[in-house]
Amino acid sequence: MDDAKRFDLYAIGEPMVEFNQTKPGAPDYLQGFGGDTSNMAIAAARSGARVAYGTRVGDDTFGRMFVELWLREKVDVESVAIDPDAHTGVYFVSHGPAGHEFSYLRRRSAASRMRPQLVTDDVVRASRIVHASGISMAISSNACDTVLAAFEFARSNGTRISFDSNLRTRLWPLARARAMIGLAASLADWFFPSLEDARALSGRDDPDALVDWAHGLGARVVFLKLGADGVIVSDGVTREHIAGHEVATVDATGAGDCFCGACLARIAAGDSIRDAARYANAAAALSTTGYGAVAPLPRPQDVRRLLARAGD
């Protein structure tokens, strides 16, 4: 990769303020931060990458909190626009027997008003990797256009592309999701589908068949995220299942985002895709040991300690 670039990673998407239930059934919520690509950007920065973020936030308390958060986490905000006419998105996480459930207040959010003009040529040229997700595309048609414009510009300027499927059928019909996610994946150097997303999008079930489907879209490297069971990493020639780590999980919110950020940070640092996946697999496990999407994101010393204990 080009060492002359200012940023290892430029992520585009929707930040959301999080209220996470700390005890099932109780009306007690811990305020935090979320939004898949924002989580990913912070995870990457904590893993040592030079990161920039592109979005719109409201001219409100939550929007200002996000800008302060990114600055604290050393995430560049030159591509963050303040929208005086829209609010910053909010979501709630509740916990029960079936796991965590989400409720969203994101309709007409500032991030949904992103347009291709947000993505400047300069910031894409300055980045080694551009990353977005299915959510980044699903929140509005103009946000979808923004992601595709960034990817097309990246392809024409030697910037690599990363894409996380993050399917949300509440946001768009499955047929459109299949078409747009498939288009984005076809441009991707690194594609990060979850097991559940891949099954819904492909209509297949077997993990190896899902990896084949992902490569069939055009993705060059596939990281099939298996949750607690780890990840399958494939470069189209060889593939490997990396087992999960046993940890004291309390909240899995954002674990997949953590995997993406940690993995891309290590790829940018020069790791092989398999070594990057091993590191990210441990980082994602650690991210489930606290409440919220951002607060538990681990630092490198914590990840290395878990890997050493696992003998990896």
C-alpha positions as CSV (number, residue, x, y, z in Angstrom):
1,M,0.0,0.0,0.0
2,D,1.0,3.6,-0.6
3,D,2.8,4.9,2.5
4,A,2.5,8.5,1.3
5,K,-1.2,8.6,2.1
6,R,-2.4,10.7,5.0
7,F,-5.0,8.1,6.1
8,D,-4.9,4.4,6.3
9,L,-8.7,4.3,6.3
10,Y,-11.6,6.6,5.4
11,A,-15.0,5.4,6.5
12,I,-18.4,6.7,5.4
13,G,-21.7,6.1,7.2
14,E,-24.2,6.9,9.9
15,P,-23.3,7.6,13.6
16,M,-26.0,7.1,16.2
17,V,-26.2,7.9,19.9
18,E,-26.8,4.7,21.8
19,F,-28.9,4.0,24.9
20,N,-28.1,0.5,26.1
21,Q,-30.2,-1.3,28.7
22,T,-27.9,-2.4,31.5
23,K,-30.3,-4.9,33.1
24,P,-33.0,-6.9,31.3
25,G,-36.5,-5.6,32.0
26,A,-35.2,-2.6,33.9
27,P,-35.7,1.0,32.7
28,D,-32.0,1.8,33.1
29,Y,-30.0,2.7,30.0
30,L,-26.4,3.6,29.6
31,Q,-25.7,6.4,27.1
32,G,-23.0,5.5,24.6
33,F,-22.2,5.8,20.9
34,G,-22.9,3.6,18.0
35,G,-23.4,3.4,14.2
36,D,-21.6,0.6,12.4
37,T,-19.0,2.5,10.5
38,S,-18.3,4.9,13.3
39,N,-17.7,1.9,15.6
40,M,-15.5,0.5,12.9
41,A,-13.5,3.7,12.6
42,I,-12.8,3.9,16.3
43,A,-11.9,0.3,16.5
44,A,-9.4,0.8,13.7
45,A,-8.0,4.0,15.4
46,R,-7.6,2.1,18.7
47,S,-5.7,-0.6,16.8
48,G,-3.2,2.0,15.5
49,A,-4.6,3.1,12.1
50,R,-4.8,6.6,10.9
51,V,-8.5,7.1,10.3
52,A,-10.9,9.7,8.8
53,Y,-14.7,9.7,9.0
54,G,-17.3,11.1,6.6
55,T,-20.9,11.8,7.5
56,R,-23.4,14.5,8.5
57,V,-24.5,15.1,12.1
58,G,-27.2,17.4,13.5
59,D,-26.4,20.8,14.9
60,D,-27.4,19.4,18.3
61,T,-26.0,18.1,21.5
62,F,-25.6,14.6,20.2
63,G,-23.8,15.8,17.0
64,R,-21.4,17.8,19.0
65,M,-20.8,14.8,21.3
66,F,-19.8,12.7,18.3
67,V,-17.4,15.3,17.0
68,E,-15.8,15.4,20.4
69,L,-15.7,11.6,20.6
70,W,-13.9,11.3,17.2
71,L,-11.4,13.9,18.1
72,R,-10.6,12.1,21.4
73,E,-10.2,8.9,19.5
74,K,-7.9,10.5,16.9
75,V,-10.4,10.1,14.1
76,D,-10.1,13.0,11.6
77,V,-13.4,15.0,11.1
78,E,-12.6,17.1,8.0
79,S,-15.3,15.2,6.1
80,V,-17.9,15.6,8.8
81,A,-20.6,18.1,7.9
82,I,-22.9,19.8,10.5
83,D,-26.6,19.9,9.3
84,P,-28.6,22.7,10.9
85,D,-31.9,21.2,9.6
86,A,-31.7,17.5,10.7
87,H,-31.1,15.6,13.9
88,T,-28.4,13.1,14.9
89,G,-29.8,9.5,14.9
90,V,-30.5,7.6,18.1
91,Y,-31.1,3.9,18.9
92,F,-31.9,1.8,22.0
93,V,-30.6,-1.6,22.9
94,S,-32.7,-3.9,25.1
95,H,-31.6,-7.4,26.3
96,G,-33.7,-10.5,26.8
97,P,-33.8,-14.3,26.4
98,A,-33.3,-13.9,22.6
99,G,-30.3,-11.6,22.9
100,H,-30.1,-7.9,22.1
101,E,-32.9,-6.1,20.3
102,F,-32.7,-2.6,18.7
103,S,-35.2,0.3,18.4
104,Y,-34.2,3.2,16.2
105,L,-35.0,6.9,15.9
106,R,-33.2,7.6,12.6
107,R,-35.9,8.7,10.1
108,R,-34.7,11.9,8.3
109,S,-31.5,11.9,10.3
110,A,-28.6,14.2,9.3
111,A,-26.6,11.2,8.0
112,S,-29.4,10.2,5.7
113,R,-29.0,13.5,4.0
114,M,-25.4,12.7,2.8
115,R,-24.8,13.4,-0.9
116,P,-21.9,12.5,-3.1
117,Q,-20.5,16.0,-2.7
118,L,-19.6,15.1,0.9
119,V,-16.9,12.7,-0.4
120,T,-14.2,15.1,-1.7
121,D,-11.6,13.9,-4.1
122,D,-8.8,15.0,-1.7
123,V,-9.9,12.8,1.2
124,V,-10.3,9.7,-1.0
125,R,-6.9,10.3,-2.7
126,A,-5.4,10.7,0.7
127,S,-6.7,7.3,2.0
128,R,-5.3,3.9,1.4
129,I,-8.7,2.2,2.1
130,V,-12.3,3.5,1.8
131,H,-14.9,1.6,3.8
132,A,-18.7,1.7,3.9
133,S,-21.5,-0.7,4.8
134,G,-24.9,-1.8,3.8
135,I,-26.4,0.5,6.4
136,S,-24.4,3.4,4.9
137,M,-26.2,2.7,1.6
138,A,-29.7,1.8,3.0
139,I,-30.5,4.9,5.0
140,S,-31.4,6.8,1.9
141,S,-31.0,6.7,-1.9
142,N,-28.7,9.7,-1.8
143,A,-26.6,8.0,0.9
144,C,-26.4,5.0,-1.4
145,D,-25.2,7.2,-4.2
146,T,-22.6,8.7,-1.9
147,V,-21.1,5.3,-1.1
148,L,-21.1,4.2,-4.8
149,A,-19.5,7.5,-5.9
150,A,-16.8,7.1,-3.2
151,F,-16.1,3.5,-4.3
152,E,-16.0,4.3,-8.0
153,F,-13.6,7.2,-7.4
154,A,-11.5,5.0,-5.2
155,R,-11.2,2.4,-7.9
156,S,-10.1,5.0,-10.5
157,N,-7.5,6.4,-8.1
158,G,-5.8,3.3,-6.7
159,T,-7.5,3.4,-3.3
160,R,-8.6,0.0,-2.0
161,I,-12.2,-0.7,-1.0
162,S,-13.7,-2.4,2.0
163,F,-17.4,-3.3,2.5
164,D,-19.4,-4.7,5.3
165,S,-22.8,-6.1,4.3
166,N,-24.6,-5.2,7.5
167,L,-28.1,-6.1,6.1
168,R,-31.0,-4.3,7.7
169,T,-34.3,-5.3,6.0
170,R,-36.1,-2.6,8.1
171,L,-34.3,0.0,6.0
172,W,-34.9,-1.4,2.4
173,P,-36.5,-4.3,0.6
174,L,-34.5,-7.4,0.4
175,A,-34.5,-7.3,-3.5
176,R,-32.9,-3.8,-3.5
177,A,-30.5,-4.8,-0.7
178,R,-29.4,-7.8,-2.8
179,A,-28.8,-5.6,-5.8
180,M,-27.0,-2.7,-4.1
181,I,-24.9,-4.9,-1.6
182,G,-24.0,-7.1,-4.6
183,L,-22.8,-4.1,-6.5
184,A,-20.8,-2.8,-3.6
185,A,-19.3,-6.2,-3.0
186,S,-18.3,-6.5,-6.6
187,L,-16.0,-3.4,-6.1
188,A,-14.6,-4.6,-2.8
189,D,-11.0,-5.7,-2.2
190,W,-12.2,-6.9,1.2
191,F,-15.8,-8.0,1.9
192,F,-17.1,-8.6,5.4
193,P,-20.5,-10.4,5.4
194,S,-21.9,-12.0,8.5
195,L,-23.3,-15.5,8.4
196,E,-26.9,-14.3,8.8
197,D,-26.5,-11.6,6.2
198,A,-24.9,-14.0,3.7
199,R,-27.7,-16.6,4.2
200,A,-30.4,-13.9,3.7
201,L,-28.8,-12.4,0.7
202,S,-27.7,-15.5,-1.1
203,G,-30.4,-18.0,-0.2
204,R,-27.7,-20.5,0.6
205,D,-26.9,-22.1,4.0
206,D,-23.5,-23.9,4.1
207,P,-20.6,-21.6,5.1
208,D,-18.4,-22.8,2.2
209,A,-21.2,-22.1,-0.2
210,L,-21.6,-18.6,1.3
211,V,-17.9,-17.9,0.7
212,D,-18.3,-19.1,-2.9
213,W,-21.3,-16.8,-3.3
214,A,-19.3,-13.8,-1.9
215,H,-16.5,-14.4,-4.3
216,G,-19.0,-14.9,-7.1
217,L,-20.2,-11.3,-6.6
218,G,-16.6,-10.2,-7.3
219,A,-15.2,-9.7,-3.9
220,R,-11.5,-10.4,-3.9
221,V,-11.0,-11.4,-0.2
222,V,-13.9,-12.6,2.0
223,F,-14.2,-12.5,5.8
224,L,-17.3,-14.5,6.6
225,K,-18.1,-13.5,10.2
226,L,-19.5,-16.4,12.3
227,G,-20.1,-14.6,15.6
228,A,-18.9,-16.6,18.6
229,D,-17.7,-19.3,16.2
230,G,-15.0,-17.0,14.7
231,V,-14.5,-16.3,11.0
232,I,-13.7,-17.9,7.7
233,V,-11.1,-16.0,5.7
234,S,-10.7,-16.7,1.9
235,D,-8.6,-15.1,-0.8
236,G,-10.4,-17.1,-3.5
237,V,-7.6,-19.8,-3.6
238,T,-7.3,-20.9,0.0
239,R,-9.7,-20.5,3.0
240,E,-9.3,-21.0,6.7
241,H,-11.7,-21.2,9.6
242,I,-10.3,-19.3,12.6
243,A,-12.1,-20.4,15.8
244,G,-13.7,-17.9,18.2
245,H,-12.5,-17.1,21.7
246,E,-14.3,-18.0,24.9
247,V,-14.9,-14.7,26.9
248,A,-17.4,-13.5,29.4
249,T,-19.8,-11.9,26.9
250,V,-22.4,-9.4,28.2
251,D,-23.3,-7.4,25.1
252,A,-22.4,-8.3,21.5
253,T,-23.4,-4.9,20.1
254,G,-20.8,-3.8,17.5
255,A,-18.7,-6.9,17.6
256,G,-18.8,-7.2,13.9
257,D,-17.9,-3.6,13.4
258,C,-14.9,-4.1,15.8
259,F,-13.8,-7.0,13.7
260,C,-13.8,-4.9,10.5
261,G,-11.9,-2.0,12.1
262,A,-9.3,-4.2,13.8
263,C,-8.8,-6.3,10.7
264,L,-8.3,-3.3,8.3
265,A,-5.9,-1.6,10.8
266,R,-3.7,-4.7,10.8
267,I,-3.9,-5.1,7.0
268,A,-2.9,-1.4,6.7
269,A,0.0,-2.2,9.1
270,G,1.2,-4.9,6.7
271,D,-0.2,-8.1,8.2
272,S,-1.4,-10.9,6.0
273,I,-5.1,-11.3,5.7
274,R,-5.0,-14.4,8.0
275,D,-2.9,-12.7,10.7
276,A,-5.2,-9.7,10.5
277,A,-8.2,-11.9,10.9
278,R,-6.7,-13.7,13.9
279,Y,-6.1,-10.3,15.6
280,A,-9.5,-9.0,14.7
281,N,-11.2,-12.2,15.9
282,A,-9.7,-11.7,19.3
283,A,-10.5,-8.0,19.3
284,A,-14.2,-8.7,18.4
285,A,-14.4,-11.2,21.3
286,L,-13.1,-8.7,23.8
287,S,-15.6,-6.1,22.5
288,T,-18.4,-8.2,23.8
289,T,-17.2,-8.1,27.4
290,G,-18.7,-4.7,28.2
291,Y,-21.9,-2.8,27.5
292,G,-22.1,-0.6,24.4
293,A,-20.6,-0.5,20.9
294,V,-17.7,1.8,21.6
295,A,-16.6,1.7,25.3
296,P,-15.4,-2.0,25.2
297,L,-13.5,-1.6,22.0
298,P,-10.1,-3.1,23.0
299,R,-6.5,-1.7,22.8
300,P,-3.7,-3.7,21.1
301,Q,-2.2,-4.8,24.4
302,D,-5.5,-6.4,25.5
303,V,-5.8,-8.2,22.1
304,R,-2.2,-9.4,22.2
305,R,-2.8,-10.7,25.8
306,L,-5.8,-12.7,24.7
307,L,-3.9,-14.1,21.7
308,A,-1.0,-15.1,24.0
309,R,-3.4,-16.9,26.4
310,A,-4.9,-18.7,23.4
311,G,-1.5,-19.7,22.2
312,D,-2.1,-18.0,18.8
